[in-house]
Amino acid sequence: MTSDAPQVRKGRKFDQVLAGARAVFMADGFEGASVDEIARVAAVSKATLYSYFPDKRVLFMEVANAECGRQSQEAVENIASSGPPHLVLSHLGQHFLRFITSDFGLQIFRICVAESDRFPQIGQQFYNSGPAVMQAEMIAYFQDAAARGELQLDDCKLAADQFGELCKADIWPRLIFGVSKTVSDAEIDRVVKGAVEMFLARYGTEKTIGEMR
């Protein structure tokens, strides 16, 4: 086994290839997407595609990194830094859970796990492009909310990680182990609502809990 990261070469048509790959992966998934179709949609030759990406998995993870970064940025931009915790956490929980339970989000997770031994950098790059960005923003928000007397916590990083795990309750294990194939909006609403209530029961103040009622 090797820990060397697969090489990606950037050039004039790199973004064009990436855009075509994103469209095909989103439509057909990883297994259903063919290199021929990606090259056709991107309007490049297969030789050009392979000159940038050594194989389909590396291309998929490059798309995944970009998509995760986009999702994280979208969530971050919608964080009201002075908003009440129950509203901010509800928004973040909904955004996070809808992404990780999507077909694309599940494919990203499975490929990161499958390739973790050969290419550990793939998982690290994905983590840095999305989860680490969200964690940093949540930490900053928690610090501000604590200063306003809306939360009472000492370890903001631990609290951010705990909230993410609360949002996975019930739904995530069932999807990962194939017990369920899909998740409904009602299920997501139920889990996020419970995650927010439990989180604030531990870290909320009287002011915060009063705003939820």
Backbone hydrogen bonds in HBPLUS format (Angstrom, degrees):
<---DONOR---> <-ACCEPTOR-->    atom                        ^
c    i                          cat <-CA-CA->   ^        H-A-AA   ^      H-
h    n   atom  resd res      DA  || num        DHA   H-A  angle D-A-AA Bond
n    s   type  num  typ     dist DA aas  dist angle  dist       angle   num
A0009-ARG N   A0052-TYR O   3.05 MM  43  4.67 153.2  2.13 129.3 135.5     1
A0014-PHE N   A0011-GLY O   3.19 MM   3  5.25 167.0  2.20 112.0 114.0     2
A0017-VAL N   A0013-LYS O   2.94 MM   4  6.21 157.0  2.00 155.0 160.1     3
A0018-LEU N   A0014-PHE O   2.95 MM   4  6.22 160.0  1.99 152.0 158.2     4
A0019-ALA N   A0015-ASP O   2.90 MM   4  6.05 157.2  1.95 146.1 151.5     5
A0020-GLY N   A0016-GLN O   3.10 MM   4  6.30 159.7  2.14 144.9 150.2     6
A0021-ALA N   A0017-VAL O   2.88 MM   4  6.07 160.0  1.92 151.4 157.4     7
A0022-ARG N   A0018-LEU O   2.90 MM   4  6.07 156.8  1.95 147.2 153.6     8
A0023-ALA N   A0019-ALA O   3.16 MM   4  6.39 162.7  2.20 146.5 150.1     9
A0024-VAL N   A0020-GLY O   3.11 MM   4  6.38 159.9  2.16 149.5 154.6    10
A0025-PHE N   A0021-ALA O   2.82 MM   4  5.94 171.5  1.82 159.9 162.6    11
A0026-MET N   A0022-ARG O   2.92 MM   4  5.93 161.2  1.96 149.9 155.4    12
A0027-ALA N   A0023-ALA O   3.15 MM   4  6.22 144.4  2.28 134.8 144.0    13
A0028-ASP N   A0024-VAL O   2.76 MM   4  5.79 167.8  1.78 159.4 162.8    14
A0029-GLY N   A0025-PHE O   2.76 MM   4  4.61 143.8  1.89 127.5 133.5    15
A0033-ALA N   A0029-GLY O   3.15 MM   4  5.96 130.9  2.41 135.6 145.2    16
A0038-ILE N   A0034-SER O   3.00 MM   4  6.31 159.6  2.04 151.2 157.1    17
A0039-ALA N   A0035-VAL O   2.93 MM   4  6.10 164.1  1.95 151.1 155.0    18
A0040-ARG N   A0036-ASP O   2.95 MM   4  6.18 152.2  2.03 143.2 151.4    19
A0041-VAL N   A0037-GLU O   2.89 MM   4  6.10 170.7  1.90 156.4 157.8    20
A0042-ALA N   A0038-ILE O   2.89 MM   4  5.96 154.9  1.96 147.6 155.2    21
A0043-ALA N   A0039-ALA O   2.93 MM   4  5.86 111.4  2.41 131.5 147.0    22
A0044-VAL N   A0039-ALA O   3.00 MM   5  5.20 167.1  2.02 149.8 153.5    23
A0043-ALA N   A0040-ARG O   3.09 MM   3  4.98 145.8  2.21  95.6 106.1    24
A0049-LEU N   A0045-SER O   3.04 MM   4  6.40 160.0  2.08 149.0 154.3    25
A0050-TYR N   A0046-LYS O   2.87 MM   4  6.10 169.7  1.88 155.0 157.1    26
A0051-SER N   A0047-ALA O   2.97 MM   4  6.06 128.6  2.24 133.7 147.2    27
A0051-SER N   A0048-THR O   3.13 MM   3  5.02 130.2  2.39  91.3 105.2    28
A0052-TYR N   A0049-LEU O   3.06 MM   3  5.50 147.3  2.17 107.9 117.0    29
A0053-PHE N   A0049-LEU O   2.96 MM   4  6.22 163.9  1.99 153.7 159.0    30
A0059-LEU N   A0055-ASP O   3.21 MM   4  6.53 158.7  2.26 148.9 155.2    31
A0060-PHE N   A0056-LYS O   2.82 MM   4  6.05 156.7  1.88 149.0 155.6    32
A0061-MET N   A0057-ARG O   2.94 MM   4  6.21 160.5  1.98 150.3 154.7    33
A0062-GLU N   A0058-VAL O   3.02 MM   4  6.26 145.6  2.14 143.2 152.6    34
A0063-VAL N   A0059-LEU O   3.02 MM   4  6.32 157.0  2.07 150.3 156.2    35
A0064-ALA N   A0060-PHE O   2.74 MM   4  6.02 154.5  1.81 148.3 156.9    36
A0065-ASN N   A0061-MET O   2.83 MM   4  5.97 157.5  1.88 144.6 149.4    37
A0066-ALA N   A0062-GLU O   3.15 MM   4  6.35 162.1  2.18 143.6 148.0    38
A0067-GLU N   A0063-VAL O   2.84 MM   4  6.06 160.5  1.87 153.3 159.2    39
A0068-CYS N   A0064-ALA O   2.78 MM   4  5.88 162.9  1.81 152.7 157.6    40
A0069-GLY N   A0065-ASN O   2.92 MM   4  6.04 156.5  1.97 143.5 150.5    41
A0070-ARG N   A0066-ALA O   2.92 MM   4  6.15 150.0  2.02 141.6 150.1    42
A0071-GLN N   A0067-GLU O   2.86 MM   4  6.12 160.9  1.89 151.4 156.2    43
A0072-SER N   A0068-CYS O   2.90 MM   4  6.07 162.4  1.93 150.0 154.8    44
A0073-GLN N   A0069-GLY O   2.93 MM   4  6.07 160.4  1.97 145.5 151.1    45
A0074-GLU N   A0070-ARG O   2.93 MM   4  6.10 156.5  1.99 147.8 154.3    46
A0075-ALA N   A0071-GLN O   2.99 MM   4  6.26 157.0  2.04 147.7 153.7    47
A0076-VAL N   A0072-SER O   2.84 MM   4  6.04 161.0  1.87 151.9 157.7    48
A0077-GLU N   A0073-GLN O   2.86 MM   4  5.99 159.5  1.90 149.6 154.7    49
A0078-ASN N   A0075-ALA O   3.17 MM   3  5.30 136.2  2.37  97.5 109.4    50
A0079-ILE N   A0076-VAL O   3.08 MM   3  5.26 165.1  2.10 108.9 113.2    51
A0083-GLY N   A0080-ALA O   2.75 MM   3  4.91 164.4  1.78 116.2 121.2    52
A0087-LEU N   A0084-PRO O   3.10 MM   3  5.70 131.4  2.34 116.7 128.0    53
A0088-VAL N   A0084-PRO O   3.11 MM   4  6.32 171.2  2.12 160.4 163.1    54
A0089-LEU N   A0085-PRO O   2.83 MM   4  5.75 169.2  1.84 154.4 158.1    55
A0090-SER N   A0086-HIS O   3.20 MM   4  5.99 146.1  2.32 123.3 132.4    56
A0091-HIS N   A0087-LEU O   3.02 MM   4  6.24 160.8  2.06 149.4 153.8    57
A0092-LEU N   A0088-VAL O   2.98 MM   4  6.23 169.6  1.99 154.2 157.0    58
A0093-GLY N   A0089-LEU O   2.81 MM   4  5.82 162.5  1.84 147.8 153.5    59
A0094-GLN N   A0090-SER O   3.00 MM   4  6.09 161.6  2.03 146.6 151.3    60
A0095-HIS N   A0091-HIS O   3.03 MM   4  6.22 168.4  2.05 153.7 156.8    61
A0096-PHE N   A0092-LEU O   2.88 MM   4  5.97 170.4  1.89 154.8 157.9    62
A0097-LEU N   A0093-GLY O   2.92 MM   4  5.93 168.7  1.93 149.5 153.3    63
A0098-ARG N   A0094-GLN O   2.99 MM   4  5.99 160.1  2.03 147.6 153.2    64
A0099-PHE N   A0095-HIS O   3.19 MM   4  6.32 151.1  2.28 143.1 150.3    65
A0100-ILE N   A0096-PHE O   3.06 MM   4  6.33 174.7  2.06 159.0 159.6    66
A0101-THR N   A0097-LEU O   3.09 MM   4  6.00 141.6  2.25 141.2 149.9    67
A0102-SER N   A0099-PHE O   3.18 MM   3  5.26 158.3  2.23 104.1 110.8    68
A0106-LEU N   A0102-SER O   2.93 MM   4  6.15 160.4  1.97 157.0 161.5    69
A0107-GLN N   A0103-ASP O   3.01 MM   4  6.21 153.3  2.09 145.0 152.3    70
A0108-ILE N   A0104-PHE O   3.00 MM   4  6.27 157.8  2.05 151.5 157.0    71
A0109-PHE N   A0105-GLY O   3.14 MM   4  6.41 164.4  2.16 147.3 150.6    72
A0110-ARG N   A0106-LEU O   3.01 MM   4  6.23 166.8  2.03 152.0 155.2    73
A0111-ILE N   A0107-GLN O   3.00 MM   4  6.15 159.8  2.04 152.4 157.3    74
A0112-CYS N   A0108-ILE O   2.95 MM   4  6.13 160.2  1.99 154.0 159.8    75
A0113-VAL N   A0109-PHE O   3.04 MM   4  6.30 157.6  2.09 150.6 156.3    76
A0114-ALA N   A0110-ARG O   2.89 MM   4  6.07 161.0  1.93 144.4 150.4    77
A0115-GLU N   A0111-ILE O   2.90 MM   4  5.93 151.3  1.98 149.2 155.2    78
A0116-SER N   A0113-VAL O   3.32 MM   3  5.18 164.0  2.35 102.1 106.7    79
A0119-PHE N   A0115-GLU O   2.78 MM   4  5.57 163.0  1.81 159.8 165.8    80
A0122-ILE N   A0119-PHE O   3.00 MM   3  5.70 152.2  2.08 120.6 127.6    81
A0124-GLN N   A0120-PRO O   3.23 MM   4  6.52 160.2  2.28 147.2 153.2    82
A0125-GLN N   A0121-GLN O   2.77 MM   4  5.87 161.3  1.81 150.4 154.7    83
A0126-PHE N   A0122-ILE O   3.03 MM   4  6.24 158.1  2.08 146.0 152.3    84
A0127-TYR N   A0123-GLY O   2.88 MM   4  6.05 161.7  1.91 148.6 153.8    85
A0128-ASN N   A0124-GLN O   2.94 MM   4  6.14 161.3  1.98 148.7 153.6    86
A0129-SER N   A0125-GLN O   3.00 MM   4  6.14 141.7  2.15 141.6 151.6    87
A0130-GLY N   A0126-PHE O   3.24 MM   4  6.41 136.5  2.44 147.3 156.4    88
A0132-ALA N   A0127-TYR O   2.89 MM   5  5.92 169.8  1.90 163.5 160.1    89
A0133-VAL N   A0130-GLY O   2.99 MM   3  5.26 122.2  2.33 106.9 121.9    90
A0134-MET N   A0130-GLY O   3.02 MM   4  6.34 163.5  2.05 162.4 167.2    91
A0135-GLN N   A0131-PRO O   2.90 MM   4  6.06 157.7  1.95 148.0 154.7    92
A0136-ALA N   A0132-ALA O   3.04 MM   4  6.17 160.5  2.08 142.5 146.9    93
A0137-GLU N   A0133-VAL O   3.10 MM   4  6.40 157.7  2.16 149.1 154.9    94
A0138-MET N   A0134-MET O   2.93 MM   4  6.14 156.2  1.99 151.3 158.0    95
A0139-ILE N   A0135-GLN O   2.91 MM   4  6.13 157.7  1.96 152.0 158.1    96
A0140-ALA N   A0136-ALA O   3.07 MM   4  6.31 161.0  2.11 145.3 150.0    97
A0141-TYR N   A0137-GLU O   2.94 MM   4  6.18 156.6  2.00 144.9 151.6    98
A0142-PHE N   A0138-MET O   2.82 MM   4  6.01 164.7  1.84 153.9 157.9    99
A0143-GLN N   A0139-ILE O   2.95 MM   4  6.18 157.3  2.00 150.8 156.8   100
A0144-ASP N   A0140-ALA O   3.11 MM   4  6.37 158.4  2.16 146.4 151.6   101
A0145-ALA N   A0141-TYR O   2.83 MM   4  6.06 162.4  1.86 156.5 161.9   102
A0146-ALA N   A0142-PHE O   2.84 MM   4  5.97 153.0  1.91 146.8 154.0   103
A0147-ALA N   A0143-GLN O   3.05 MM   4  6.26 151.5  2.13 140.8 148.4   104
A0148-ARG N   A0144-ASP O   3.05 MM   4  6.36 136.0  2.25 140.3 152.2   105
A0150-GLU N   A0145-ALA O   2.83 MM   5  5.17 158.1  1.88 162.5 155.2   106
A0149-GLY N   A0146-ALA O   3.02 MM   3  5.01 155.5  2.08 101.7 109.3   107
A0152-GLN N   A0203-TYR O   2.77 MM  51  5.23 157.4  1.82 152.1 159.1   108
A0159-ALA N   A0155-ASP O   3.08 MM   4  6.33 160.0  2.12 148.8 154.8   109
A0160-ALA N   A0156-CYS O   2.94 MM   4  6.13 152.4  2.02 144.5 151.1   110
A0161-ASP N   A0157-LYS O   3.05 MM   4  6.35 160.9  2.09 151.5 156.2   111
A0162-GLN N   A0158-LEU O   2.84 MM   4  6.06 155.6  1.90 151.0 158.6   112
A0163-PHE N   A0159-ALA O   2.98 MM   4  6.20 156.0  2.04 147.3 152.8   113
A0164-GLY N   A0160-ALA O   3.21 MM   4  6.47 160.7  2.24 146.3 150.9   114
A0165-GLU N   A0161-ASP O   3.09 MM   4  6.38 156.3  2.15 148.7 154.8   115
A0166-LEU N   A0162-GLN O   2.91 MM   4  6.16 153.7  1.98 150.1 157.7   116
A0167-CYS N   A0163-PHE O   3.08 MM   4  6.35 147.1  2.20 147.1 155.1   117
A0168-LYS N   A0165-GLU O   3.05 MM   3  5.22 149.0  2.15 102.5 112.0   118
A0169-ALA N   A0166-LEU O   3.24 MM   3  5.45 160.4  2.28 106.6 112.5   119
A0172-TRP N   A0168-LYS O   3.06 MM   4  5.03 149.9  2.16 137.4 145.9   120
A0171-ILE N   A0169-ALA O   2.64 MM   2  5.66 143.8  1.77 109.8  97.4   121
A0175-LEU N   A0171-ILE O   3.12 MM   4  6.39 152.9  2.19 154.2 161.9   122
A0176-ILE N   A0172-TRP O   2.96 MM   4  6.13 170.9  1.97 162.8 165.2   123
A0177-PHE N   A0173-PRO O   3.02 MM   4  6.04 161.6  2.05 150.9 154.9   124
A0179-VAL N   A0174-ARG O   2.78 MM   5  4.77 125.8  2.08 147.6 156.6   125
A0180-SER N   A0174-ARG O   3.09 MM   6  5.36 161.1  2.12 119.8 119.9   126
A0178-GLY N   A0175-LEU O   3.21 MM   3  5.10 158.9  2.26 100.5 106.5   127
A0188-ILE N   A0184-SER O   3.11 MM   4  6.47 159.5  2.16 149.9 155.2   128
A0189-ASP N   A0185-ASP O   2.88 MM   4  6.12 163.4  1.91 152.5 157.2   129
A0190-ARG N   A0186-ALA O   2.96 MM   4  6.14 156.4  2.01 144.0 150.3   130
A0191-VAL N   A0187-GLU O   3.01 MM   4  6.24 164.9  2.03 152.6 155.6   131
A0192-VAL N   A0188-ILE O   2.95 MM   4  6.06 170.5  1.96 157.1 160.0   132
A0193-LYS N   A0189-ASP O   2.94 MM   4  5.94 161.4  1.98 146.2 152.1   133
A0194-GLY N   A0190-ARG O   3.05 MM   4  6.19 158.9  2.09 143.4 149.2   134
A0195-ALA N   A0191-VAL O   2.87 MM   4  6.07 150.7  1.95 146.1 154.8   135
A0196-VAL N   A0192-VAL O   2.92 MM   4  6.15 163.7  1.95 156.5 159.3   136
A0197-GLU N   A0193-LYS O   3.04 MM   4  6.23 165.7  2.06 149.4 153.6   137
A0198-MET N   A0194-GLY O   2.94 MM   4  6.05 161.5  1.98 147.3 152.3   138
A0199-PHE N   A0195-ALA O   2.90 MM   4  5.97 162.7  1.93 148.1 153.6   139
A0200-LEU N   A0196-VAL O   2.96 MM   4  6.09 166.3  1.98 152.2 155.7   140
A0201-ALA N   A0197-GLU O   2.94 MM   4  6.02 136.1  2.13 137.0 149.1   141
A0202-ARG N   A0198-MET O   3.23 MM   4  6.51 137.0  2.43 140.5 149.9   142
A0202-ARG N   A0199-PHE O   3.15 MM   3  5.36 134.6  2.37  97.8 109.6   143
A0203-TYR N   A0199-PHE O   2.86 MM   4  6.09 165.0  1.88 152.8 157.6   144
A0204-GLY N   A0200-LEU O   2.72 MM   4  4.21 140.9  1.87 114.1 121.5   145
A0209-ILE N   A0205-THR O   2.95 MM   4  6.19 172.7  1.95 164.4 165.1   146
A0210-GLY N   A0206-GLU O   2.93 MM   4  5.93 148.9  2.03 139.6 148.5   147
A0211-GLU N   A0207-LYS O   3.13 MM   4  6.38 141.6  2.29 140.6 149.8   148
A0211-GLU N   A0208-THR O   3.11 MM   3  5.23 125.8  2.41  96.9 110.4   149
A0212-MET N   A0209-ILE O   3.22 MM   3  5.30 140.1  2.39  97.3 108.1   150
A0213-ARG N   A0210-GLY O   3.30 MM   3  5.51 146.4  2.42 101.6 110.4   151
